[in-house]
């Protein structure tokens, strides 16, 4: 239901009018001002670098992983002698970073958590947020437009985490813009990633192809809060106290901070439960897996939509050689007891490297839903328990008060007789 326009909205509109009168040619003068930010596609591109530690090909050539090299449009990646080399011919498209299953190709700009934060910032503050590429936009982006080097740079895990909570996110990709792009395969990668994310989240992603349809409207509640914060900065008055409903709204920064706190707590929980192997190796969570686990923690019902693959062991064939443990990029595999294969599924990426290096073919990947990736939140459980206890005590007090009242009424009736 649409929110009723009130006096506060009128004040904001009047304020916008005054701002326009102060600088009626703002857009034109900004374009002519050499000190103003100018459109440069290179600002949204970044040359990735390799991290050999989690790289499957560097760990064991039998792993057969060539994901980064397969997706590179100019063959600018070489893996030789346990080292990753990014050649000068790199186009900085970022597809290799998105394709690497272990995040061994590093691009800080395209790190899943960073991309997630950028999209959520736009989606929280505006009615619609758009994700697009430099070729599609060709101008300075607005506040609600997130620009990446190629639309294929965003992983399915990132899209899934966004779709689960922010249905107002759309991809802006004009028809034909990818046809002549040298980042061959980017559009196909985008389609596959979004299709997977839509299946996991159980909802669809928006798509905009007409540049004239792009809108930049701030959310009503965000605009009101932003305006009151502006007054507070200029006058020193805490005006948010005048409107408790608006004061209760979390800012973008607060939401992102809460999300990061949740991921930190999740990692601590896992570290306490199963964070190290029997040989004291610390297990690691990729950024993408962190996003998935935090999303499933908030929406455990979505786990049944996800299909993940994890290795299962035929113990009759297993010789406890340890090759699976050595090649695992996150140390999800372990040999426990007298050398029995064990797996911590929350850390397993389903890359299949352990299956490929097993000399006895004792391991095979098995597909199943992601119910075992739902990590219980101790804080949420404690709060729920406290709430239940408080409700129980309140009901007890209510029952006692009712009993006393009934007793008093009985005595009054006896006196009346």
C-alpha positions in Angstrom: 0.0 0.0 0.0 1.4 3.4 -1.0 2.5 5.6 1.9 0.6 8.8 2.5 2.4 12.0 1.5 2.8 14.2 4.6 4.2 17.6 5.7 7.7 16.2 6.1 7.7 15.1 2.5 6.6 18.6 1.5 9.5 20.1 3.4 12.0 17.8 1.6 10.5 18.7 -1.8 10.8 22.4 -1.0 14.4 21.9 0.1 15.1 20.2 -3.3 13.7 23.3 -5.0 16.0 25.6 -3.1 19.0 23.4 -4.0 18.1 23.6 -7.7 17.7 27.4 -7.5 21.2 27.6 -6.0 22.7 25.7 -8.9 20.2 25.5 -11.8 22.8 24.3 -14.3 24.4 21.8 -12.0 24.5 18.9 -14.5 25.9 21.1 -17.3 28.5 22.8 -15.2 29.7 19.5 -13.7 30.2 18.2 -17.2 32.3 21.2 -18.1 34.2 21.3 -14.8 37.6 19.6 -15.3 37.9 18.9 -11.6 34.6 17.0 -11.6 34.7 13.2 -12.0 34.9 12.2 -15.6 33.8 8.9 -17.2 36.7 6.5 -17.6 36.0 2.8 -18.1 39.5 2.0 -16.8 38.4 3.1 -13.3 36.1 0.1 -13.1 38.7 -2.5 -14.2 41.5 -4.1 -12.2 44.2 -6.4 -13.1 43.9 -9.6 -11.0 46.7 -11.4 -9.3 47.2 -15.0 -8.5 47.4 -16.7 -5.1 49.1 -20.1 -5.5 48.1 -21.4 -2.0 44.4 -22.3 -2.8 45.0 -22.9 -6.5 44.0 -26.4 -7.4 46.3 -26.6 -10.4 49.3 -25.5 -8.3 48.5 -28.0 -5.5 48.3 -31.0 -7.8 48.3 -31.1 -11.6 46.1 -34.1 -11.4 43.3 -31.9 -10.2 42.7 -30.9 -13.8 41.4 -27.4 -13.0 41.8 -24.9 -15.8 38.8 -22.7 -15.1 40.7 -19.4 -15.2 42.5 -20.2 -18.4 39.4 -21.5 -20.1 37.4 -18.3 -19.5 40.2 -15.8 -20.4 39.3 -14.2 -23.7 43.0 -13.4 -24.6 44.8 -16.4 -23.1 46.6 -14.1 -20.6 46.9 -16.7 -17.8 49.7 -19.3 -17.5 50.2 -21.8 -14.7 53.6 -23.4 -14.7 55.9 -24.7 -12.0 53.3 -24.2 -9.3 52.9 -20.5 -10.1 50.2 -18.3 -11.6 51.3 -15.7 -14.1 49.0 -12.9 -15.4 50.5 -11.7 -18.7 50.6 -8.1 -19.9 48.0 -8.9 -22.5 45.4 -9.1 -19.7 42.2 -7.1 -20.5 41.3 -6.7 -16.9 37.8 -8.1 -17.6 37.7 -10.0 -14.3 36.1 -13.2 -15.7 39.0 -15.3 -14.3 38.3 -14.1 -10.7 34.6 -15.1 -11.0 35.4 -18.5 -12.6 38.0 -19.6 -10.1 36.2 -22.1 -7.7 38.7 -21.4 -4.9 39.2 -17.7 -5.3 42.8 -18.2 -6.1 42.6 -15.4 -8.7 42.3 -12.2 -6.6 40.6 -9.0 -7.6 39.7 -6.9 -4.6 37.2 -4.9 -6.6 35.4 -8.1 -7.6 35.6 -9.9 -4.3 32.1 -11.4 -3.7 31.7 -9.6 -0.4 32.8 -6.2 -1.9 30.4 -6.6 -4.8 27.6 -7.6 -2.4 28.2 -4.5 -0.3 28.1 -2.3 -3.4 24.8 -3.8 -4.6 23.2 -3.8 -1.2 24.1 -0.1 -0.6 22.3 0.8 -3.8 19.3 -1.5 -3.2 18.8 -0.3 0.4 18.8 3.4 -0.4 17.0 3.4 -3.7 13.7 1.9 -5.1 15.7 0.1 -7.8 19.4 -0.8 -8.1 21.0 -1.6 -11.4 24.1 -3.8 -12.1 25.8 -3.1 -15.4 29.1 -3.1 -17.3 31.2 -0.3 -18.7 30.2 -1.0 -22.3 26.5 -0.8 -21.4 26.7 2.4 -19.4 29.3 4.7 -21.1 28.8 7.5 -18.6 29.3 8.3 -14.9 27.1 6.0 -12.9 24.3 7.3 -10.6 24.1 6.4 -7.0 22.0 3.3 -7.7 24.1 1.9 -10.5 26.8 -0.6 -9.8 29.4 -0.9 -12.6 31.7 -3.9 -13.1 34.1 -4.6 -15.9 31.9 -7.4 -17.3 28.5 -8.6 -16.4 30.0 -12.1 -16.0 32.2 -11.0 -13.1 29.5 -11.7 -10.4 29.2 -15.2 -9.1 26.1 -17.2 -8.5 26.7 -17.1 -4.8 26.7 -13.3 -4.8 23.6 -13.1 -6.9 21.9 -15.6 -4.6 22.7 -13.6 -1.5 21.4 -10.4 -3.1 18.2 -12.0 -4.5 17.3 -13.6 -1.1 16.8 -10.1 0.5 16.7 -7.5 -2.3 14.2 -8.1 -5.0 14.6 -4.6 -6.3 17.9 -5.3 -8.1 18.0 -5.5 -11.9 20.7 -6.1 -14.5 21.0 -3.3 -17.1 22.2 -4.8 -20.4 21.0 -3.2 -23.7 20.3 -5.6 -26.5 23.3 -6.3 -28.6 25.9 -4.7 -26.3 27.7 -8.0 -25.8 27.7 -9.0 -29.5 30.9 -7.1 -30.3 32.5 -7.3 -26.9 35.9 -8.9 -26.7 35.0 -10.4 -23.4 33.6 -13.5 -25.1 31.5 -15.6 -22.9 30.6 -12.9 -20.4 27.0 -12.9 -21.3 26.7 -16.7 -21.1 28.4 -16.7 -17.8 26.0 -14.1 -16.5 23.0 -16.1 -17.7 24.3 -19.3 -16.1 25.1 -17.5 -12.8 21.7 -15.8 -12.6 19.8 -18.9 -13.6 21.5 -20.8 -10.7 20.9 -18.0 -8.2 17.2 -17.7 -9.2 16.8 -21.5 -8.7 18.4 -21.3 -5.3 16.5 -18.1 -4.1 13.2 -19.1 -5.7 12.7 -15.7 -7.2 13.5 -13.9 -10.5 16.1 -11.3 -11.4 15.0 -8.1 -13.1 16.4 -7.1 -16.5 16.4 -3.7 -18.1 17.4 -3.2 -21.8 16.2 0.4 -22.4 18.4 3.2 -21.1 15.4 5.6 -21.0 13.8 3.3 -18.4 16.6 3.7 -15.9 15.4 5.5 -12.8 17.2 6.9 -9.8 14.6 7.4 -7.0 15.7 7.2 -3.4 13.5 5.2 -1.0 11.1 7.5 0.9 12.3 6.3 4.3 15.9 6.7 3.3 15.4 10.2 1.9 13.6 11.3 5.1 16.4 9.9 7.3 19.1 11.4 5.1 17.4 14.8 5.3 17.1 14.7 9.1 20.7 13.7 9.4 21.6 16.7 7.2 19.7 19.0 9.6 21.4 17.4 12.5 24.9 18.1 11.0 24.1 21.7 10.2 22.2 22.6 13.4 23.5 20.2 16.0 20.0 19.1 16.8 19.1 15.5 17.2 16.0 15.8 15.1 15.5 12.0 14.7 14.0 12.0 18.2 11.1 13.9 16.7 10.2 10.8 14.6 10.8 7.5 16.4 9.6 5.5 13.4 12.2 7.1 11.2 14.9 6.9 13.9 14.4 3.2 14.1 15.2 2.7 10.4 18.7 1.3 10.0 21.1 3.2 7.7 22.9 1.5 4.8 26.1 1.5 6.8 24.4 -0.1 9.8 22.9 -2.9 7.6 26.3 -3.7 6.0 28.0 -3.6 9.4 25.4 -6.0 10.8 25.9 -8.3 7.9 29.7 -8.3 8.4 29.2 -8.9 12.1 27.0 -11.9 11.2 29.7 -13.4 9.0 32.3 -12.8 11.7 30.1 -14.6 14.3 29.4 -17.4 11.8 33.2 -17.9 11.3 33.8 -18.0 15.0 31.0 -20.6 15.5 32.5 -22.8 12.8 36.0 -22.3 14.1 34.9 -23.5 17.5 33.0 -26.5 16.1 35.3 -27.7 13.4 37.7 -25.0 12.4 40.9 -27.1 12.4 41.8 -30.5 11.1 43.4 -33.3 13.1 46.8 -32.1 11.9 46.0 -28.5 13.2 45.5 -27.1 9.7 43.0 -24.2 9.9 40.1 -24.6 7.5 39.2 -21.6 5.4 35.9 -20.1 4.1 35.9 -18.4 0.7 34.0 -15.1 0.4 31.4 -16.8 -1.8 30.8 -19.5 0.8 30.6 -16.9 3.6 27.8 -15.2 1.7 25.9 -18.5 1.1 26.2 -19.6 4.7 25.0 -16.2 6.1 22.1 -16.2 3.6 21.0 -19.7 4.6 21.4 -18.8 8.2 18.7 -16.1 7.7 16.7 -18.2 5.2 17.1 -21.9 6.1 14.1 -22.8 4.0 16.1 -22.0 0.8 18.5 -24.8 1.5 16.2 -27.3 -0.1 16.4 -25.3 -3.4 20.2 -25.6 -3.6 22.0 -28.5 -5.0 25.6 -29.0 -3.9 28.1 -31.8 -4.5 30.3 -33.3 -1.8 32.6 -36.3 -1.9 31.6 -39.7 -0.4 34.2 -42.4 0.4 34.1 -46.1 -0.3 36.1 -47.2 2.7 36.7 -50.6 1.2 38.9 -48.9 -1.4 40.4 -46.2 0.7 44.1 -46.7 1.7 44.3 -43.5 3.8 47.1 -42.2 1.6 46.1 -38.6 2.4 46.2 -37.3 -1.2 42.7 -35.9 -0.8 43.7 -34.0 2.3 46.8 -32.5 0.6 44.9 -31.2 -2.5 41.8 -29.8 -0.7 42.0 -25.9 -1.0 40.0 -25.3 2.1 41.1 -28.3 4.2 37.6 -29.6 4.3 38.9 -33.1 4.0 40.5 -34.9 6.9 41.7 -38.3 8.1 40.4 -39.0 11.6 40.9 -41.9 14.0 43.0 -44.6 12.3 43.0 -42.8 9.0 39.2 -42.7 8.2 38.1 -40.1 5.6 36.0 -37.3 7.0 34.5 -34.2 5.6 33.3 -30.8 6.9 30.7 -30.0 4.4 30.4 -26.3 5.3 33.9 -25.8 4.0 33.7 -28.1 1.0 33.4 -26.2 -2.4 32.5 -29.3 -4.4 35.5 -28.7 -6.7 36.1 -32.4 -7.1 39.9 -32.2 -6.7 40.0 -34.9 -4.1 38.1 -37.2 -6.4 40.5 -36.7 -9.3 43.7 -37.2 -7.2 42.5 -40.3 -5.3 44.7 -43.1 -6.6 42.2 -45.9 -5.6 39.1 -44.0 -6.9 37.6 -44.4 -3.5 35.9 -41.0 -3.7 33.0 -39.8 -5.8 30.9 -36.6 -5.8 27.3 -37.0 -4.7 24.7 -34.3 -5.3 22.3 -33.4 -2.5 20.5 -30.3 -1.1 22.2 -27.8 1.1 20.5 -28.5 4.4 23.8 -29.4 6.0 25.1 -25.9 5.2 22.6 -24.3 7.6 24.7 -23.2 10.6 22.7 -22.5 13.7 23.2 -19.0 15.1 24.0 -19.3 18.8 23.0 -15.6 19.4 19.7 -16.1 17.8 19.0 -19.3 19.7 19.9 -17.5 23.0 17.6 -14.6 22.2 14.8 -17.0 21.3 15.3 -18.9 24.5 15.3 -15.6 26.5 12.1 -14.5 24.7 10.4 -17.8 25.4 11.4 -17.6 29.0 10.2 -14.0 29.4 6.9 -15.0 27.7 6.5 -18.0 30.1 7.1 -15.8 33.1 4.7 -13.1 31.9 2.0 -15.8 31.4 2.7 -17.1 34.9 2.4 -13.6 36.4 -0.8 -13.1 34.4 -2.3 -16.3 35.7 -1.4 -15.4 39.3 -2.9 -12.0 39.0 -6.1 -13.5 37.5 -6.3 -16.0 40.3 -5.9 -13.2 42.9 -8.6 -11.1 41.1 -11.0 -14.1 41.0 -10.4 -14.6 44.8 -11.2 -11.0 45.5 -14.3 -11.1 43.4 -15.5 -14.2 45.3 -15.0 -12.4 48.6 -16.9 -9.4 47.4 -19.8 -11.5 46.3 -19.9 -13.2 49.7 -20.0 -9.8 51.5 -22.8 -8.7 49.2 -24.8 -11.8 50.2 
